[in-house]
Amino acid sequence: MLITACGIGTLIFTNWFSSANQITQGIADDVNERIYNQIYSFIQVPEQINKENYKIIENGILDINDEISRDKFFVNVLKTYENGIYSFSYGNTEGEYYGARRNEKGVIEIMRNNASTGGNSWYYSVKDDMTAGELVFKAGKFDPRMREWYKAASDAGTTTFSPVYKHFIMDDLAISSSYPVYKEGKLQGVLGTHLLLTDIGDHLKDEVSKYNGYSVILEKESGALIANSMGDENFTVLSNGTLIRYGIDRIEDSDFKEAYKKYYNQAEQSFCFAGKNQNIHINVKEIHMQGLDWVVISAIPYDFFISPVMRSIYITALLTLLILLLSLGIYMVITGRLLKPVDNLLQASEALSSGDLTKRVDIVRYDEIGRISESFNKVAEKMQYLINNLEAAVRDRTEELNKVNANLEDNKNKLQLILDSTAEAIYGIDLDGRCTFCNKSCIEILGYSSQDDLLGKNMHEQIHSVSLNGTQIPISECRIFKSIKEGRGVKVDDEVFWRADGTFFDVEYHSYPQIKDGKVVGGVVTFFDITERKRREAEIQYLSHYDVLTGFLNRRSFEDYCRIIDKPENLPLSVIYADINGLKMTNDIFGHATGDKLIKKSAEILMKSCRGDDKIARVGGDEFVILLPKTNKANTEKILERIKTEFSNIRVTAIKCSISLGSDIKESMDESLQNIIANAEREMYKDKTMSRKDVNKEIIDTLVETFYSRSPREKQHSKAVCELCIKLGSALNLPENEISILKRACNLHDIGKIVVDENILLKDSLSEDEYEQMKQHSVIGYRILNLFDDTLDLAEIVYSHHERWDGTGHPRHLKGTEIPLISRIISIAETYERILTKEGIPTEESKRKAIEYIKEGAGKQFDPLIAEFFVQMMEVEEP
C-alpha cells in the first residue's frame, strides 16, 4: 500500500510539474510574441509615413518655400497618424527646418526654423484651415544637419532609423525614421518622422506583471536599454548635458542578467534558466530594420505556477500518511481475530490435498474467512460429488464446451462488426501476400462488392503492383512486404492503390507485422484515401506562389522568376511597372470589396494587353510588374499604349479606372535586372506625379457625374443651392475668393451621398436606420475631398454643413462660430431649397413655409445674422 501511494504521488507530481512547465513556457512565448508584434508595428509607422510622402517633396509637388501649403502638408500628415508619432519634419542642406509636432498636451503645433527665426525653432498654434496661428513657444538654436537622424539618412543614402537620442526639448529618449530627399542625384534634405519612447516601459509592465514576470528591450550591439517593465531608469543626463545610456547591468535582478548572458553567448531564443533565486523561462525576439537592431526579452518565473502544485503535493502526502497509519492499526487488530480461522482452513486444505475429501472446515464466524471456509466446504463437497459422478460430469462439461464455442463464434462476429464500423480501411495478409481478412471500408474504398472478391487474393498484384506513372513495382521493392519481413511498422503517403474499376487514388497506409509465438505470420495494413488532402496541399502550394485575387505571381515567386528569366536568350528584356490610381480612395469610400473589383478589372486589362510569353506579378496592393522577354523599345511602347487605351474605357462602380506606368529595358547582361526594375518604378512615379492633377480631376468629375446620373433630383438640388448661396454671399459682401470657394463647395456639398443607396435618395421620409445611413454623407464627403489637393480646402466646409448653431447637429456637434462660415451659409440655402421643392406643396405656399422655417430656426439651427440676411433677401425677391 505504501509503495502504491508513493507511486501515485510521484505520478501526480510529475504530471503537475510538467503541465506547469508547459504553461509557463507557453505564456512566456505568447507574451513576448505580443510585445514583439506591437513594438514592430509601432516602429513601422514612421518608416511608412516617410515612404508615402518623400516623393511629394522630391518631385516638387510640395513647394517647401510656400508657407501655407507646407504647413497644411505637415499638419495633415501628423493628424492622420494620431498615436505614437511625436513630430513629422523636413530639414534641408541649408539648415532650415520645417514640420509639425505634438506638444506635451498632445496638441499639434507648426515648427519653423529659418533665417526669419534667426536659426531658432519657433512653434505656432494651428488654425482650423491647418495654417499657422499665433507664436506659442520659442526654442533655442537648432540645426537639423547636426541631428543624429539627419546624419544617419545622409550617410546611408536611403531610408533608415537613427540611433536613440535624448530629445532636445522633451525629457525623453527618441528615435527617428529618416528619408533622404535627392534632386538630380544631389541631397536636398532629409524627411524625418520622430517617436518618443515614453510609453513602451508601461506597456511592458502591463503585459508581464500579471505573471510576476519582467521584460526588457535593448539595443543588440550596444546593450543599451530602450525600455523595461521593472521601472528602472533607462538613461540619465548629467549636469553638463551629457546623455548616459544604461545597459543590462542597470537591471537589479541578478538571475535575469545571468539569463541574458546565456542568450548573448549561445544565441538561444527560448530556454529555461535555473537562477540562484528562482527558475525562469526566457523568450527572446530580435527586431531588425535599417539602422535599428533591437532585442525583446521576456521572463516568466516558474514559481508562479509551481508553488500551488507543491502545496497540493504536501497536503496529499500528509493525508496519505495519516491513512496508512490508521490502516496499520486496524490491520493489527483484525489480524489477531483472523489467525485461528485461517489455521483451521489450512489444516482442511492439507487434508484435501492428501486425498481426504471428507474433511470440512468448522465455521467460527460468518466474516470473510467464514465465507472462504464455507466456499472451501462447498468445493470439497463438489469435488467429492464429481468424483462420485464422473460420467455425469463429463456430459455436463461437453455441454459447457459447446456453449463456449458458441460464445467464440459470437465474439468473432462482434470483432468483424468492430472492423466494419471503422472508417479506416483494414486488411490482413499472410507471408505469401494473400488476403486473410478485410473490413467493410476496405471493400468500399477499393470498389469491390464483398469479401469474397479479396479473400485469398494476392493483395500486391490486386491493388499495389503498378505505380502512378504506370511502371511495375516488383514485390521485392514493395514497402508493405519489406516492413513485414523486417518485423517493423512503416507509414507511406506517396503511393497509390488501384480500385476494381482500374482507377487509382492517393493513399496513406500503415503496415505492421503480425506476430504469433514470437514469429512473423503475416501483416495488417490500414489505409486512407487521401486524394482530397493531396488536392488541398496542391492548392496551398499554388497559393504560396500566386496572388489569390488576380492569379498573377506573388512577390516571392516573382523574385524567383527574375533569376530564371535573366538570361542572354531573353534579351532585350523589357520591364513595365504599373500602379493603379485611386485604389486607396476606392477602399476608403466604397469598401474593400469594390477595391478588389478594381484590382481584378485592372488585372484583366493587363492580361489582355500582354502576350503569351509575358509574365505579370502583383508585387504590392496596387502595384504590378510585367516582364517582357525579347521585347525592344518600340514593342514595349505598343503594349504601354494598349494598356492605357483599355483603361481609358473602364469604370468600376463610380471610379474611372486609370493606371500609372513606367518602363525600362535590359539590353546587356552587364546590366542588373533589379536596377532595370527600379528604373521602371521611378518612371512610373514620374508618370504618377505628372498626371496626378489630371487623374484627381478625372476621378472627382467621374464621381460627380455618376452621382448626378443616379439621382437627377440631387443634381437639381445642388444647382439650386449654388444659386441661392451665391446670392446670399453677395448680400453678405463676401470677397470674390470666398464666393469662389462658396460656389465650389455648393457643387460638391452632397458628394458623400455617392455611397448612399439610390432608393434612399428618392425617399421623402426615412426610417431611423436609413436616416443614420444618410447622416454619414458629410463624413464620406470630407474623406473624398480630403484626398485631392484641389478640394482640400472644401473638405472641412462639407464636413460641417449639417452642424447646428446650438451644437445639436452632426457629426461633431460644433456650436456657433466653431462652424465654418461657408458651412453656415450652405446649411440655410440647402434647408430652404429642400422645403421649397417638397412634393405636394404649391410653390407660393412652399416659399412661405420655407421662409417661416428659416425664421424659426434662427439661433437654433442657423446662424441668426445670416438667417436674417437670407430672409430679407428672399422677401425682397417676392412679387
N, C-alpha and C positions, 0 to 999 in steps of 0.2 A: 504493500500500500504506500509506503514511504517512497519507494522508487517511482511508482506511478505518479504520485503527487509532484515529485521533483521533475519528472519528465514533462508533465503537463505544464507546470510553471515555467520550465525552460522554453517550451514551445510558444507559450503565450508571450513571454518576454521577448523572444526572438522576433515574432511577428509584429508586436507593437513597436519594437525598436526599429525594425526595417521600414514599417509604414511611416514612422516619424521622420526617418532619414529621407525617404522619398518625398514626403510632403514638404520638408524643409528645402530640399534641392529644387523641387518644382516651383515653390514660392519665390525663392531667390532668382531663378531663371526668369519667371514671369515679371517680377518687379524690375529687374534690370532691363528686360525687353521693353517694358512700358516706358521706363526712363529714357532708354536709347531712342525709341521711336519719337517721343515728344521732343527730346533735345535735337534730334536730327531734323525734324520738321521745323523746329524753332530757328535753326541756323540756315535752313534752305531758303527761307523767305527773303532775306536781303539779297542773296545772290540772284533770285528770280526777279526781284524788283529791278536790279541793275540791268539784267539781260533784256527785260522788256522795254527799258527806257533809254539805254545809252545811244541807240541808233537815232533817237529823236534829236539829240544834241549833235552827234557825229555827222548826220546828214543835213544839218542846218534847218530841220523842221522847226525847232525852237530857236528863236533869236535870243541868245543869252544876254544881250545888251538891252532888250525890251523888258523893262521892269515889270510891267503889268502881266505880259504873257509868261515871263519867267516865274513870278510869284505864284500865279494861278497853277502853273505846271507843278511846282514843288509841293504846294499845299494840297492840290488834288490827289497827287500820288500818296502823300502821307496820310490823308483822310481815308483813302481806300484800304490801308492796312492799319487797323486800329490797335492791334495787340502786339506788344513786344518791340516795335520799331521806335527808337528814340528820335532819330533825325534822318533826313534824306538831303544830300547836299552835293555841290559841284565846286571844285577848286581848280582854277586854271594855272597855266605856267607863269602868269604874271603875278600870282599870289592873291588874286581876287577869289572871294569865297561867297557862294550864294546857296540858299536852300530853305528848309523848314524844319522845325524841331518841336517836340512836346516839352513844356516846362515841368517843374516839379508837381504841378497840379494836373498835368495831363492836357493842358490847353495848347493848341498849336500856335506857334509864332513864326514869323518870317525872319530869316537871317540874311544880313548883308555885311560884306567886308570888302571895301574897295577904297579908291582914293578919296571918295566923298566922306568916308567914315574914318579917314586917317589911318587905315590899316587895322582898325579895331573892329571887333564883332559887335554889331548892333542888332537888337531884336525888336520886332514890331508886332503889334496885335494884327489879327486877321479880320477883315470886314466880311460882310455877307457875300460880296462878289469875289471873295478869295484874293483880294488885293491888300496891300499893306495899309494898316491904320496908323495909330499913334505909336511913337517910340516908347517901349516899356522897359528896356534894360540895355545898358551899355557894358559890354565885357572888355577885357584888356586886349592887348596886341595879339594878333593871331595870324600865322602864316600857314596855310594848308600844306604848302610844299614841305614843311618841316614835320608834318604829322606822319605817324607810322603807316596809316592806311594809304596815304598818297604815295609814299616812297615804295611801299610794297607793290602796288599796282604798276608804278612806273618801272620798277626793276623787273617785274615778272612779264610785263608786256601783254598781260591777259587778266581776266577776272581772277581775283584771289582774296583770301581773308588776311587781314592784318594780324600782327601779334597782339595779344591782350595788352591794353594800356590803361592808365589812370585818366579818366575824363577830366578835361581841363577846367570844367565848372562843377559838374556833379561829383559828390563824394562816392564814387563807384568805379568799378572796373568796366571797361567797354571793349567791344570788338567790332570791327567794320568789315563789310564786304565791299571791295572797291573794283572799279572797272575803268581801264584807261581809254580815253577818247582820242582817236587819231584823225588827222585830216591829211590826205596825200602822204601817208607814212610818217607824219610828224606829230608828236604828242601835243595835244591841245590842253588837256587837263585830265582830271580823274573824277569819276562819279562815285559817290560813297553812300552806303546805307549802314546806319550805325545802331548797335544794340547795347543796352545796359544789361549787366549780368546779375542784377539785384535779386530777382525772384527765384533763381534756379535752386539756391540752397533751401528755401522754404518748401519748394516743390519736392526736393529730395527727401526732406524730413517728413512731409505728409505721406509719401509713398512707403517709407520703411518703418516709421515709428510704431505702426500697429503690430509689427512683428518683433519689436525690440531690436531692430536691425539698424544699419547705418550705411550711407552711400557717399561716394566721393567722385568728383570729376576733376581730372588734372591733365596737364599737357604731357604727352608721352615723352617727348625729347627732353624737356627741362625738368619735368616732375613738379612744376609749379601748380598750385591749387587753382581751379576755376570755381568750384563750389563744393560744399559738404553739408551733410544733414546733421552734424553734431553741434553746429553753432560756432565752430572755431573760426577765427579770423582768417581770411584768405590773403590779406595784404595789409600793409601799413604804409604811411607816408611820414618820412622823417621831417624834422623842423625845417630843414633846408630844401624841402620839396622832393627829395629822392624817394622813388617808389620802391618798396621792398616787397617782393612776392614770396609768400611762404610755400614750402614744399610739404611732402608727405610726413616729414619729421614733426611738423606742427600738430599732427593728429595725436591726441593723448593716448588712445587705445593701442597698447603695445602689440596685442595679437593681430589687430588689423594691419599694422605696419609690417609685421613679420610675414603675413599672408601676401601683402603687396610685393615684398622682396621675392617670394616664391614665384609669383606671376612674372615679375621682371626678369628673373633668371631663367625660368623654364618655359615662359610664354603659354602656360596653361590658362584657359579662359573659363573653365568651370571645374572647381575642385573643392574637396573638403580639407580644412586646415585644423589641426589639433594644436591649439594655443596653450599658453601657460595658465590662463584664467578660464578659458572656455573653448569649446569646439564650435567652429563657424563654417558656413558654406559660402564660398566666394564665387561670384559670377562677374565676368569682365567682358565688356563690349568696347570696340575701338571705332572711332568716327574719323574717317579720312576724307578730307576735301582739300582743294588747292589752298595752301597756306595754313591749313588747320589740321592738327593731328591730336585728338583728344582720347582719353581713356575713361570709361564709365565703369566704376567698381561698386558692387553691392555685396553686403554681408548679412546673413541671417543666422543668429545663434541657434544651435541645436537645443539648448536648454529650454527654449520657448515651448518645445513640444515634448522633450524627454522628461522634464520634471513631473508632469501629470502621470506619465507612464510609470515612473519609478514609484510614486506614491501608491498607485494601484497595485504594483507588484509587492510592496511591503505589506499592504493590508491583506492581500491574498495569501502571502506566506504565513502571516500571523494566524489567520483563520485556519489554514491547513494544519498548522502545528497544534492548535487547540483541538481540532477534530481528531488528529492522530492520538493525542494523549487521552482523550475521552474514550476512543475506540480501544486503546490498550487496557484501560481499566475495566471496561465491560468484558473484554476478552478474558482477563484473569478470573473474573467472577464466573463466567459461563463455562470456562474450561473445566473447572472442578466438578460442575454438575454433569458434564458430558462424558467424563472419563470412564465411569463404571459401565454405562450402557454400551460404550464403544468396545470395552473389553469383552462383554458378552457377545457382541456382534462378531468380533474377531475369532472367538472360540467356535462359534457356529460356522463361520466361514471355513476354518481349518477342517472342521468335521466334514463339511460338504465337499471340500477339495479332496479329502481322503476317501470319498465314496459313500459316506453315511448320509443318505438322503432323508433320514428320519429326524435329524437334529433340527430343533427350532429355537429361535431367539425369544427369551422372555421380555415382553414389552413392559418396561417400568413406568414410562410416562409417554404421553402422546405429543411429543415435540418432533423436531427434525430427525433426531436419532430414532425416535419411536416409529416415525413413518418409514425411515430407511429399514428399520428392523422388520416392520410389517411387510414392506416390499420384498425384503430378503426371504421371509417366510413364504410369501406368495411364489417367488421364483423357485424356491426349493420344492414347494408343492407342485408347481408346474413341471419342473424337471422330473419329479417322481411320476407325475401323471404321463408325461411324454414317453418316458422310458417304458412305462407300463402299457402305453397305447401308441407304439411307434408307427404302425401301419396307418392308423387314422391321421397321425401327424404328417406322414409323407403326403397323403392325399390333400390335406389342408395346405401344405407347403406348395404343392403343384398349383393349386388354385391361386395362391398368393403370387406365384411367379407369373402366371397369366395376366393377373392384374397389373403387375409391374411392367410387363411387355406392352400392355395397352397404354400405360402411362408414358412409356418411352416413345411410342408412336405419336401420342398426343403432343409430347414435348417437341418432337421432330417437326410436326405440323406448325406448332407455335413458332419455332425457330425460323421456318420458311416464311411465316407470316411477318415476323420481325424484319427479315431481309427484304421482303417485298414492300414493306411500308417505308423504307428509307428512300430518300430522293437520290442518294448516291448509288451509282451502278456498281455491282459487285459480281465477280465470277471467280471460280476456283479451277485450277488445272493440276494434273499430275505431272510427273517428271518427263513424260513424253509430250506435254503440251495439250493433252486432251481435256476438254471441259468436264468438270466433275459436278458443278452446280452453278446456278446463276439466279439472280433475283429479277423481279418484275421490271425495275428501272433499267437493268442491263438489256433486257429483251426489247423494251420500248425505244431506248436511245439508238440501239443498233438496227431497229426496223424489222425485227422478226416477230412471228406470231405466237410462239410458245417455246418452252424449254427444250422440247424435242428437236428444234432446229439447231440447237447449240450443243446439247449434252453429247459427249463422246467425240465431238469435232475438234480438229487441231485449231486452236484459237489464233495462233500466229498466222497460219495460212488464211484463216477466215476473215480477220479484221486488221492485221498488222504487218503484212508481208510486203506492202508497197508504200514508198514514201510519197510526200506531197508532189514531188517533181516527176513521179512515175517510175523511179528506179526501184529495183527489188532490194529488200532488206534481208540478207542471209540470217538464218536463225542464230548463227554464231555471233552476229552483231546486235541481236535483239536485247535490249536492256532489261526486259522482263525476265528472260531466261538467265541472263548474267546475274541478276540480283538473287534468283532462286539458287543457282549453283554456288554462288559465293556466300549464301546464307545471310544476306543483309538486305534491308529495305532500300528502296530507291524511289525518288519523285522525279517525274518528267512532265514538262509542259510545252515542249516544242515539236511534238509529233502529231500525226493524225491517225484516227481509226476509220475503217471503211464500213458503211452500212450495207444492209442486204440488197438495196437497190443500186449499188455501185457508186453512190455519192460518199463524200468524206466529210469529217468535221474535225476542228481543232480540239485536242483532248489534253487534259491534265490527269495523269494516272499515278497511283502509288502501288508498287509491287512489293509483297512481303513473302518470305519463305514460310511454308507450313511445316512445322517440326513435330515429330512424334517419336517418343522414346529416344530423344537425342539425335535423331536422323531427319534430314530433309526429305519429305514425302511428296511435296508439291508446292503450290504457291497460291496466294489470294491476291487478286487485282481489284482495286477500286478506282473508278474513273468518273470524270465530269465532262460534259460538252461545254467547252469554253469559247465557242465561236463568238458569242456576243461580247465576252470580255476582251477577246483579241480585237474585235471591231472597235470597242471603246478605247483600247490602248492606241490603236492606229489613229483614232480621231484626236486623242490627246497629243500624239506625236505631230499630227498635222497642225493643231492649234499652237504648238510651241514654235512653229516656223512661219506661220501665215497669220495675217491680221484677220480676226474673226468678222469684222464688219465689211471689208472690201475683198477679201480673198487674196490680197497682194502680200508679198514678202513683208515680214516684220523687220524691225531694225537689226536684230541679231542675225537673222538669216541673210539680210541684205549685206551685212559686213562680210559674212562668209562667201556670198556670191561675188562680191567685188574681187576677192582673191582668185576666184575661179575664172572670171571673165577678163581679168587684167593680163592679157597675153598678146603677143605681136599679131597673131592672125585676126584679132578683133579690131585692129587699128584701121582708120581713125575711130576712136571710141568717144561718142558724144554723151554728155550728161545734161539732163534738164531737171532743174529744181523748181518745184511748184508749191505754192502756198495759197490755200483757199481764203478768199477775202470774206470777212463778216461772219466767220463761224462762231466766235465768242459771242457776238451780238445775237446771233440766232439762238444759241443755247440760253443766254440770259433772258431773252424776250419770249421765245416760243417754246423753250424747253429742249432737253437733250434728245428727245425723240425726233423733233424736227431737225436738230443739228445732225443727227445720224442720217436722216434722209438727204441732207445737203452733202454729207461725206459720200454716201452711196452714189448719188447722182454725179458728183464730181469724178468718182472712180469709174463710173460707166463712160463718161466723156473721155477720160484719159485712155481707157482701154480701147475705145472706138477709134481714137485718133492715132494710136500707135500700131506698129506692125507686129507680126507673129513672133519675131526673134527678140523684140524689145522686152525688157524686164522692168516692172514697176514695183516700187516698195513704198509702204507707208511708214515713214520714219518719225512721225510726231502726230499730235492731234489733228493738225490741219496741213501737214507737210508731206509731200511725196517726192521721190527721186526716181527718174527714169534713166535707164542705161540703154543706149542705142549703139550696138556694135556695128562696125563697118559703115559708119554714117558720117558724111562730110558736113561742112557748114551749111551748104545750100539745102540739103535734105533735112537737116535739123531745123532750119528756118521754116520749111514747109510744114513740118509737124507742129511747130510752135503756132503757126498761123491756123492750122486745123483746130488745135485746142482752143485758141481764142475765139474762133468763129463759132464752134459748138457751144461754148459757154455764153456767148452773147445772146443766144435764143432760149435760154433755160431759166425757169423760175422754180423755187421751192417755197411753197406757202406764199408769203409776201416778200420773199427775198429774191432779188435778181442775182443769179449766180455770176461770180467773176473770180478770177484767179490771177495771182502774180507769178511771173515766170522769169527764170534766168537760166543761162546755158553756158557751157564751155566744152572744148574738145581736146582730148588727149591724142596727139599725133605722133608721139615718140615714147618709147619705153623708158627714156630717161626722165620723163615727167611722172610725178606722183599722182595716182588716181585720187587720193584723198585731197590733194591740193586742187585738182580739177573740180571735185565736188564742192569744195569750199568756195572756189571762184564762182561756180554756178549759183551757190547760195547767195553770195554777195550781189551778183547780178539780179537775183530775184528780189533782194531787199531794195536795190536801186529802183527796180520796176514798181515795187510796192510804195516806195517813198514818192516817186514821181507822179504816180497815178492816184495817190491817196485822196486828194481833194475830189477828183472826178469820181472815184469809186464811192466815196462817202456821200457825195451829192446824188449819185445814181441810186444808192441804197435808200436814202431818205425820200427821194422822189418816188421810188417804187413803192415804199411803204404808204405814202400819202395816196398815190394813185390806186393801190389795192384797197386801202381803207375806203376811199370815196366810191370805188366801183362796187364794193359790197353794200354801202349804205349811202345812196344819193341824198337821203334826208340829212345825214351828218355833214355832207358837203355843203348843202344849202344853209345849214345852221352855222357852219364855220364862216361862210361868206357874209351872212347877215351880221354875225357877231363882230366880224372885222370892220364892217362899215360903221356900226354903232361905236366901236372903240375909237376909231379914227376921229369921228365927230366929237366924242367926249374928250379925247386927248387934246384936240384943238381948242375945245371950250375951256380946258384947264390950262391952256397956254404952255403945253409941254414943248421942250426943244425938239427940233427936227430929228435929231438922232434917237431920242426916246420914242417919238412917234414911229420911227422906222422899226425900232425894237418891238413896239406895241403891235405893229402890223404883222411882223414875222411871228410873234408869239400867238396872236389870234389865229393865224392859219394853222398852227400846229398844237393848239392847246388841248385838243382831244385826241392826239395821235396815239395815246396809250390804249384807246379803245380798239386798236388793231387786233388785240388778243381776246377781246370780249366776243362771246358768241353772237352772231348776227341776229339771231332770233330775239335775244335780249335787247339789242339795239332798236328793234322795231316796236317794242312794247312801250305803252304809256305808263303802266303801273307794274312794279316789280315785287317779287317775293323777297323775304328777308335775305335768303341765300343769294338771289340774283342781285340785290342791292349791294351786298358785301362784295360780290364779284365786280360790279360796276365801279365801286369806290376805289378799286385798285388801279384804275386807268391813269390817275395822276401820278402814281408811283412808277408805273410802267413807262409813261411818257417821260418822266425825269430820267429814268435809266436809258431810254433810247437817245434822248437829246444830249445826255452827258457823254455819249460815245463819240460824238463828232465835234471837231474843232469849231465848225461854222455855227453850231447850235448850242455850244456850251453855255453861252450867256442867256439862253432861253430856258435852260433846264430848271433852274430854281423858280422861275415865274410859273411854268407849267405845274411844277410840284406843289405850288401853294395856291392855285386858283380856286380850290374848294375849301380853303380856310375861312373862318368866320371872324368878324370883328370882335365878338365876345369870347373867342377862344374855344368854341364848341365844334369847330369844323374838323376836317380831316386832311391829310393823315397825321399832322404833327401837333395839332391843337395850338397853332400860333394865334397871337392875340394882338389887336390894334396895329400899330405901325411895325410890329415884327413881320407882318405880311408885306411882301414887296408891293410897291405902288401899282405896277402894271397888273399884278395878280388881282388887286382890289378892283381895278377898272374892268378887267375881263369878267370877274365874278358878277358884277352888276349887269353888264351887257348880255352875258350868257343867260342869266336868270330871266331878264326881260324878254329875250328872244324866245326862250322855251315856253313861257306863258303866252306870248303873242301868237305862237303857231300851234298851240294845243288844239287838237281836233274837237269839233263840236261847239266851238265858241265863235260868235261873229267877230269880225275884225275890229270894229269900233269898241265892242264890249271887251274884247281881249286887251286892247290898248289901255282902257280904263282900269281893268283889273291888274294889268302888269304894272302900271304906274303906282296904283294903290299898294301893291305888294312891295315895291321898292321903298315907298314911304314908310310902311310898317316895319321893314327890315333894317332901316337906318339905325345905326348904333348897336344893332344886334348881329345881323348877318353881314351888313355892309358898312363901309366907311361912311359916316354920316355926312361929311363935307362933300365927298364925291357923289353920294346919293342925291344930295340937294342939287348939285350942278346938273346931274343927269335928268332929274325930274323937271327942272326948269327948262332944260334943252328940249325935252320931249313935249312939254306943254306948249312951248313956243311954236313947235312944228305943227301942232294940231290946228285944223282949219277953224 
